[in-house]
Amino acid sequence: MKRFAVWMLYAVGALAIGYLALYAYVAFTGKPLQPGDPIHMFRKPDAPDYS
């Protein structure tokens, strides 16, 4: 049981390090968001423009 707990601790630590590495990659290589830029992720192409 103790060995299983140690391996689970290693797994959680590896997941945390992987998450931090992914976050750092996105933070340093991703396109920065500018205030006022529209997010077109779920916008329909034929939707009316209200602005």
N, CA, C and O atoms as CSV, one atom per row, in Angstrom:
chain,resi,resn,atom,element,x,y,z
A,1,MET,N,N,0.826,-1.199,0.000
A,1,MET,CA,C,0.000,0.000,0.000
A,1,MET,C,C,0.868,1.259,0.000
A,1,MET,O,O,0.550,2.253,-0.653
A,2,LYS,N,N,1.964,1.192,0.745
A,2,LYS,CA,C,2.853,2.351,0.792
A,2,LYS,C,C,3.497,2.591,-0.579
A,2,LYS,O,O,3.658,3.734,-1.009
A,3,ARG,N,N,3.859,1.506,-1.252
A,3,ARG,CA,C,4.467,1.636,-2.579
A,3,ARG,C,C,3.473,2.252,-3.566
A,3,ARG,O,O,3.849,3.074,-4.402
A,4,PHE,N,N,2.194,1.848,-3.464
A,4,PHE,CA,C,1.159,2.420,-4.325
A,4,PHE,C,C,1.007,3.916,-4.060
A,4,PHE,O,O,0.860,4.701,-4.997
A,5,ALA,N,N,1.040,4.309,-2.805
A,5,ALA,CA,C,0.913,5.727,-2.451
A,5,ALA,C,C,2.085,6.539,-3.004
A,5,ALA,O,O,1.904,7.668,-3.461
A,6,VAL,N,N,3.262,5.969,-2.961
A,6,VAL,CA,C,4.434,6.667,-3.512
A,6,VAL,C,C,4.276,6.847,-5.015
A,6,VAL,O,O,4.565,7.922,-5.541
A,7,TRP,N,N,3.820,5.809,-5.716
A,7,TRP,CA,C,3.634,5.912,-7.166
A,7,TRP,C,C,2.532,6.910,-7.519
A,7,TRP,O,O,2.635,7.621,-8.519
A,8,MET,N,N,1.488,6.964,-6.709
A,8,MET,CA,C,0.430,7.949,-6.939
A,8,MET,C,C,0.964,9.368,-6.725
A,8,MET,O,O,0.608,10.284,-7.466
A,9,LEU,N,N,1.805,9.549,-5.727
A,9,LEU,CA,C,2.424,10.855,-5.506
A,9,LEU,C,C,3.282,11.253,-6.706
A,9,LEU,O,O,3.253,12.403,-7.145
A,10,TYR,N,N,4.045,10.295,-7.229
A,10,TYR,CA,C,4.847,10.565,-8.429
A,10,TYR,C,C,3.951,10.931,-9.615
A,10,TYR,O,O,4.272,11.843,-10.376
A,11,ALA,N,N,2.836,10.227,-9.771
A,11,ALA,CA,C,1.929,10.486,-10.895
A,11,ALA,C,C,1.314,11.878,-10.777
A,11,ALA,O,O,1.231,12.604,-11.768
A,12,VAL,N,N,0.888,12.252,-9.584
A,12,VAL,CA,C,0.307,13.586,-9.388
A,12,VAL,C,C,1.369,14.661,-9.636
A,12,VAL,O,O,1.080,15.691,-10.246
A,13,GLY,N,N,2.570,14.428,-9.172
A,13,GLY,CA,C,3.660,15.386,-9.415
A,13,GLY,C,C,3.984,15.518,-10.896
A,13,GLY,O,O,4.230,16.620,-11.385
A,14,ALA,N,N,3.986,14.396,-11.611
A,14,ALA,CA,C,4.256,14.433,-13.053
A,14,ALA,C,C,3.153,15.181,-13.787
A,14,ALA,O,O,3.430,15.944,-14.713
A,15,LEU,N,N,1.896,14.967,-13.380
A,15,LEU,CA,C,0.795,15.708,-13.997
A,15,LEU,C,C,0.923,17.207,-13.733
A,15,LEU,O,O,0.681,18.020,-14.626
A,16,ALA,N,N,1.296,17.567,-12.526
A,16,ALA,CA,C,1.449,18.979,-12.192
A,16,ALA,C,C,2.576,19.618,-12.996
A,16,ALA,O,O,2.430,20.738,-13.488
A,17,ILE,N,N,3.687,18.921,-13.132
A,17,ILE,CA,C,4.805,19.454,-13.915
A,17,ILE,C,C,4.419,19.565,-15.384
A,17,ILE,O,O,4.774,20.540,-16.046
A,18,GLY,N,N,3.697,18.575,-15.896
A,18,GLY,CA,C,3.235,18.640,-17.288
A,18,GLY,C,C,2.289,19.806,-17.513
A,18,GLY,O,O,2.372,20.491,-18.533
A,19,TYR,N,N,1.386,20.036,-16.560
A,19,TYR,CA,C,0.459,21.157,-16.675
A,19,TYR,C,C,1.221,22.484,-16.657
A,19,TYR,O,O,0.933,23.373,-17.459
A,20,LEU,N,N,2.181,22.622,-15.757
A,20,LEU,CA,C,2.964,23.857,-15.705
A,20,LEU,C,C,3.786,24.064,-16.974
A,20,LEU,O,O,3.937,25.192,-17.443
A,21,ALA,N,N,4.317,22.974,-17.529
A,21,ALA,CA,C,5.071,23.090,-18.778
A,21,ALA,C,C,4.161,23.522,-19.923
A,21,ALA,O,O,4.544,24.361,-20.739
A,22,LEU,N,N,2.959,22.955,-19.988
A,22,LEU,CA,C,2.007,23.355,-21.026
A,22,LEU,C,C,1.600,24.812,-20.858
A,22,LEU,O,O,1.504,25.549,-21.839
A,23,TYR,N,N,1.358,25.229,-19.618
A,23,TYR,CA,C,1.001,26.616,-19.348
A,23,TYR,C,C,2.129,27.561,-19.767
A,23,TYR,O,O,1.871,28.599,-20.376
A,24,ALA,N,N,3.374,27.210,-19.447
A,24,ALA,CA,C,4.511,28.047,-19.826
A,24,ALA,C,C,4.648,28.113,-21.346
A,24,ALA,O,O,4.943,29.175,-21.894
A,25,TYR,N,N,4.435,26.987,-22.033
A,25,TYR,CA,C,4.518,26.975,-23.493
A,25,TYR,C,C,3.477,27.905,-24.104
A,25,TYR,O,O,3.790,28.687,-25.001
A,26,VAL,N,N,2.241,27.822,-23.621
A,26,VAL,CA,C,1.179,28.665,-24.153
A,26,VAL,C,C,1.421,30.132,-23.795
A,26,VAL,O,O,1.165,31.022,-24.605
A,27,ALA,N,N,1.910,30.377,-22.592
A,27,ALA,CA,C,2.143,31.757,-22.159
A,27,ALA,C,C,3.239,32.427,-22.981
A,27,ALA,O,O,3.146,33.618,-23.277
A,28,PHE,N,N,4.270,31.682,-23.351
A,28,PHE,CA,C,5.396,32.292,-24.059
A,28,PHE,C,C,5.274,32.237,-25.572
A,28,PHE,O,O,5.927,33.021,-26.260
A,29,THR,N,N,4.457,31.334,-26.118
A,29,THR,CA,C,4.357,31.228,-27.571
A,29,THR,C,C,2.984,31.592,-28.103
A,29,THR,O,O,2.812,31.763,-29.310
A,30,GLY,N,N,2.011,31.712,-27.223
A,30,GLY,CA,C,0.649,31.996,-27.668
A,30,GLY,C,C,0.473,33.444,-28.069
A,30,GLY,O,O,1.242,34.319,-27.671
A,31,LYS,N,N,-0.566,33.680,-28.874
A,31,LYS,CA,C,-0.891,35.040,-29.292
A,31,LYS,C,C,-1.536,35.777,-28.115
A,31,LYS,O,O,-2.513,35.290,-27.546
A,32,PRO,N,N,-1.011,36.924,-27.751
A,32,PRO,CA,C,-1.604,37.645,-26.622
A,32,PRO,C,C,-2.977,38.209,-26.984
A,32,PRO,O,O,-3.196,38.676,-28.102
A,33,LEU,N,N,-3.879,38.159,-26.035
A,33,LEU,CA,C,-5.218,38.708,-26.251
A,33,LEU,C,C,-5.192,40.213,-26.018
A,33,LEU,O,O,-4.666,40.686,-25.010
A,34,GLN,N,N,-5.754,40.947,-26.941
A,34,GLN,CA,C,-5.851,42.394,-26.809
A,34,GLN,C,C,-7.270,42.746,-26.393
A,34,GLN,O,O,-8.219,42.138,-26.890
A,35,PRO,N,N,-7.442,43.708,-25.499
A,35,PRO,CA,C,-8.793,44.114,-25.124
A,35,PRO,C,C,-9.555,44.624,-26.342
A,35,PRO,O,O,-9.028,45.414,-27.125
A,36,GLY,N,N,-10.782,44.176,-26.497
A,36,GLY,CA,C,-11.604,44.608,-27.609
A,36,GLY,C,C,-11.576,43.670,-28.799
A,36,GLY,O,O,-12.410,43.798,-29.695
A,37,ASP,N,N,-10.637,42.728,-28.834
A,37,ASP,CA,C,-10.598,41.764,-29.930
A,37,ASP,C,C,-11.774,40.802,-29.786
A,37,ASP,O,O,-11.958,40.212,-28.721
A,38,PRO,N,N,-12.564,40.636,-30.827
A,38,PRO,CA,C,-13.686,39.699,-30.725
A,38,PRO,C,C,-13.197,38.254,-30.719
A,38,PRO,O,O,-12.182,37.932,-31.336
A,39,ILE,N,N,-13.907,37.407,-30.034
A,39,ILE,CA,C,-13.604,35.982,-30.024
A,39,ILE,C,C,-14.551,35.324,-31.022
A,39,ILE,O,O,-15.767,35.342,-30.831
A,40,HIS,N,N,-14.006,34.751,-32.070
A,40,HIS,CA,C,-14.798,34.190,-33.165
A,40,HIS,C,C,-14.983,32.693,-33.029
A,40,HIS,O,O,-15.340,32.031,-34.003
A,41,MET,N,N,-14.749,32.142,-31.851
A,41,MET,CA,C,-14.750,30.704,-31.702
A,41,MET,C,C,-16.121,30.091,-32.003
A,41,MET,O,O,-16.196,29.091,-32.717
A,42,PHE,N,N,-17.195,30.662,-31.479
A,42,PHE,CA,C,-18.513,30.083,-31.640
A,42,PHE,C,C,-19.449,30.993,-32.431
A,42,PHE,O,O,-20.663,30.789,-32.417
A,43,ARG,N,N,-18.910,31.981,-33.109
A,43,ARG,CA,C,-19.743,32.915,-33.847
A,43,ARG,C,C,-20.133,32.308,-35.194
A,43,ARG,O,O,-19.294,31.770,-35.917
A,44,LYS,N,N,-21.411,32.405,-35.509
A,44,LYS,CA,C,-21.883,31.920,-36.801
A,44,LYS,C,C,-21.476,32.915,-37.881
A,44,LYS,O,O,-21.501,34.122,-37.637
A,45,PRO,N,N,-21.105,32.447,-39.057
A,45,PRO,CA,C,-20.697,33.362,-40.121
A,45,PRO,C,C,-21.840,34.286,-40.566
A,45,PRO,O,O,-21.584,35.419,-40.972
A,46,ASP,N,N,-23.071,33.828,-40.498
A,46,ASP,CA,C,-24.189,34.638,-40.965
A,46,ASP,C,C,-24.901,35.362,-39.820
A,46,ASP,O,O,-26.027,35.827,-39.998
A,47,ALA,N,N,-24.266,35.467,-38.649
A,47,ALA,CA,C,-24.883,36.138,-37.503
A,47,ALA,C,C,-24.875,37.656,-37.739
A,47,ALA,O,O,-23.940,38.177,-38.345
A,48,PRO,N,N,-25.893,38.359,-37.273
A,48,PRO,CA,C,-25.924,39.814,-37.432
A,48,PRO,C,C,-24.856,40.493,-36.600
A,48,PRO,O,O,-24.461,39.985,-35.551
A,49,ASP,N,N,-24.389,41.636,-37.062
A,49,ASP,CA,C,-23.368,42.404,-36.358
A,49,ASP,C,C,-24.071,43.480,-35.529
A,49,ASP,O,O,-24.661,44.400,-36.096
A,50,TYR,N,N,-24.021,43.382,-34.220
A,50,TYR,CA,C,-24.731,44.314,-33.343
A,50,TYR,C,C,-23.874,45.496,-32.918
A,50,TYR,O,O,-24.386,46.426,-32.295
A,51,SER,N,N,-22.594,45.486,-33.236
A,51,SER,CA,C,-21.747,46.591,-32.771
A,51,SER,C,C,-21.746,47.776,-33.707
A,51,SER,O,O,-21.077,48.774,-33.439
